């Protein structure tokens, strides 16, 4: 009974956050995207396919409301990134945050167009620009990840060769290495989505759906541990 209450409390804490709800919706959206592809390939009825396609579309639009003010968050992080001492990490952080700022700004414009609050004639061009900004942001994050691997590897070599190394320092190093690898895997999967959206590589909807499900689950995990530490 105690465990049941503890789990319910943890779930409530997760769902009480905007990020938690948004990531859960994202997981359902990309599952729907994959499932529509699967149903189409297996010859399911048009009514069933339409039902899941509409779910995917409606959740995608709903998520835009969750992320309406995200550009402010990325602008603030980008400004803070200017104070990073390491020039490589400073550049990649600022580029990533600027790319995400522009991407979410185009998403806000898209939302205004979808809801007919403010119709935009060149919405397709704006959406394409947003996808490119997302791709640039993820590329910067991947470059940052590769650089972190190199820096952390050199740090590990120094610490393990020193007999006086504190165990707490090693524990922090391993945690940083895990975080860097985790983010790199997430970015590697996420970059499939704008790449496919821009038509640069012919990933089908099934691959895009799986990539989105993986990164949604990874992001949800991060949020879960953040609120249930």
Secondary structure as GFF3:
##gff-version 3
##sequence-region A 1 229
A	DSSP	alpha_helix	2	15	.	.	.	ID=ss1
A	DSSP	alpha_helix	18	41	.	.	.	ID=ss2
A	DSSP	alpha_helix	46	66	.	.	.	ID=ss3
A	DSSP	alpha_helix	70	81	.	.	.	ID=ss4
A	DSSP	alpha_helix	87	114	.	.	.	ID=ss5
A	DSSP	alpha_helix	123	161	.	.	.	ID=ss6
A	DSSP	alpha_helix	167	197	.	.	.	ID=ss7
A	DSSP	alpha_helix	205	227	.	.	.	ID=ss8
###
